[in-house]
């Protein structure tokens, strides 16, 4: 039926909704990992290495468990800063590819049963229905606020929501865990230029896409370039973003008398070197937008269109070794030499 679709049915600007791989549910694993909370040391390694983001961790208030399914597992959080909270590692049974890497990296051994760990592979069909129910409950547990998470501790960092999930990459893929980690750390403010290669296939296998967004609608802005031009593509994103930031800051300074000098100064001098700083800046921007909506001037309307750029954004240039070390090396070399604030991930 796709051949009968008119051009008018396609997105006019080439954009597609994100977070759509969650609806595929390929259900291809004959075995899935099952968590044993009594053995687990809560290190977070199983979730970190999962190539398809099917293993998730949450720490939450005990009251959440009032409506939990009968088979839903939870234990006391071990982290000292999470005293009184509950802790769950949950697997999405219909998205797992049964690679088993999570079991390989698990350091916690069951002293009462030889050969078993804190996470073990078990046949999927007998537990599929209960784990689907558990997963559906788990995803609705509130995420821990990002400004309360210590990202230099894997145990804490792995409760961050991944914004790259359920891709079509091979079982056990060695690239996707890095992309997933990138989105956990920076995904709500990431702008990504992706070279053609493996990452453009599992990252842009339309009509679904593994690049996702959080409950606030924030997530990576991802785009795929021609093979050899990706570094230049990403540099262009950085240059455009820097110009918009410059323009937004200029308008804030110009309108400081109308929006409030204290707010304007706080926005222009904000320390956004960490998550709490970015969180606070977003709050200031929300206040700024409220005040701008009551100002009827061309400059106020212009500032509304670029105000979000006052919160820190990260530009990522991503690709494989074929692009970065071979056909695209010349461009990459020039981009790095430019001194612009870009990040490069070679997979």
Secondary structure in CASP SS format (residue, H / E / C, confidence):
PFRMAT SS
TARGET T0000
AUTHOR 0000-0000-0000
METHOD secondary structure of the structure
MODEL  1
X C 1.00
X H 1.00
X H 1.00
X H 1.00
X C 1.00
X C 1.00
X H 1.00
X H 1.00
X H 1.00
X C 1.00
X C 1.00
X C 1.00
X C 1.00
X C 1.00
X C 1.00
X C 1.00
X C 1.00
X C 1.00
X C 1.00
X C 1.00
X H 1.00
X H 1.00
X H 1.00
X C 1.00
X C 1.00
X C 1.00
X C 1.00
X C 1.00
X C 1.00
X C 1.00
X E 1.00
X E 1.00
X E 1.00
X E 1.00
X E 1.00
X C 1.00
X C 1.00
X C 1.00
X C 1.00
X C 1.00
X C 1.00
X C 1.00
X C 1.00
X C 1.00
X H 1.00
X H 1.00
X H 1.00
X H 1.00
X H 1.00
X C 1.00
X C 1.00
X C 1.00
X C 1.00
X C 1.00
X E 1.00
X E 1.00
X E 1.00
X E 1.00
X E 1.00
X E 1.00
X E 1.00
X H 1.00
X H 1.00
X H 1.00
X H 1.00
X H 1.00
X H 1.00
X C 1.00
X C 1.00
X C 1.00
X C 1.00
X C 1.00
X C 1.00
X C 1.00
X E 1.00
X E 1.00
X C 1.00
X C 1.00
X C 1.00
X H 1.00
X H 1.00
X H 1.00
X C 1.00
X C 1.00
X E 1.00
X E 1.00
X E 1.00
X E 1.00
X E 1.00
X E 1.00
X E 1.00
X C 1.00
X C 1.00
X C 1.00
X C 1.00
X C 1.00
X C 1.00
X C 1.00
X C 1.00
X C 1.00
X H 1.00
X H 1.00
X H 1.00
X H 1.00
X H 1.00
X C 1.00
X C 1.00
X C 1.00
X E 1.00
X C 1.00
X C 1.00
X C 1.00
X C 1.00
X C 1.00
X C 1.00
X C 1.00
X E 1.00
X C 1.00
X E 1.00
X E 1.00
X E 1.00
X E 1.00
X E 1.00
X C 1.00
X H 1.00
X H 1.00
X H 1.00
X H 1.00
X H 1.00
X H 1.00
X H 1.00
X H 1.00
X H 1.00
X H 1.00
X H 1.00
X H 1.00
X H 1.00
X H 1.00
X H 1.00
X C 1.00
X C 1.00
X C 1.00
X C 1.00
X C 1.00
X C 1.00
X H 1.00
X H 1.00
X H 1.00
X C 1.00
X C 1.00
X C 1.00
X C 1.00
X C 1.00
X H 1.00
X H 1.00
X H 1.00
X H 1.00
X C 1.00
X C 1.00
X C 1.00
X C 1.00
X C 1.00
X C 1.00
X E 1.00
X C 1.00
X C 1.00
X C 1.00
X C 1.00
X C 1.00
X C 1.00
X C 1.00
X C 1.00
X C 1.00
X C 1.00
X C 1.00
X H 1.00
X H 1.00
X H 1.00
X H 1.00
X H 1.00
X H 1.00
X H 1.00
X H 1.00
X H 1.00
X H 1.00
X H 1.00
X H 1.00
X H 1.00
X H 1.00
X E 1.00
X E 1.00
X E 1.00
X E 1.00
X E 1.00
X C 1.00
X C 1.00
X C 1.00
X H 1.00
X H 1.00
X H 1.00
X H 1.00
X H 1.00
X H 1.00
X C 1.00
X C 1.00
X C 1.00
X C 1.00
X C 1.00
X C 1.00
X C 1.00
X E 1.00
X C 1.00
X E 1.00
X C 1.00
X C 1.00
X C 1.00
X C 1.00
X C 1.00
X E 1.00
X C 1.00
X E 1.00
X E 1.00
X E 1.00
X E 1.00
X C 1.00
X C 1.00
X H 1.00
X H 1.00
X H 1.00
X H 1.00
X H 1.00
X H 1.00
X H 1.00
X H 1.00
X H 1.00
X H 1.00
X H 1.00
X H 1.00
X H 1.00
X H 1.00
X H 1.00
X H 1.00
X H 1.00
X H 1.00
X H 1.00
X H 1.00
X H 1.00
X H 1.00
X H 1.00
X H 1.00
X H 1.00
X H 1.00
X H 1.00
X H 1.00
X C 1.00
X H 1.00
X H 1.00
X H 1.00
X H 1.00
X C 1.00
X H 1.00
X H 1.00
X H 1.00
X H 1.00
X H 1.00
X H 1.00
X H 1.00
X H 1.00
X C 1.00
X C 1.00
X C 1.00
X C 1.00
X C 1.00
X C 1.00
X H 1.00
X H 1.00
X H 1.00
X H 1.00
X H 1.00
X H 1.00
X H 1.00
X H 1.00
X H 1.00
X H 1.00
X H 1.00
X H 1.00
X H 1.00
X H 1.00
X H 1.00
X H 1.00
X H 1.00
X H 1.00
X C 1.00
X C 1.00
X C 1.00
X C 1.00
X C 1.00
X H 1.00
X H 1.00
X H 1.00
X H 1.00
X H 1.00
X H 1.00
X H 1.00
X H 1.00
X H 1.00
X H 1.00
X H 1.00
X H 1.00
X H 1.00
X C 1.00
X C 1.00
X C 1.00
X E 1.00
X E 1.00
X E 1.00
X E 1.00
X E 1.00
X E 1.00
X C 1.00
X H 1.00
X H 1.00
X H 1.00
X H 1.00
X H 1.00
X H 1.00
X H 1.00
X C 1.00
X H 1.00
X H 1.00
X H 1.00
X H 1.00
X H 1.00
X H 1.00
X H 1.00
X H 1.00
X H 1.00
X C 1.00
X C 1.00
X C 1.00
X C 1.00
X C 1.00
X E 1.00
X E 1.00
X E 1.00
X E 1.00
X C 1.00
END
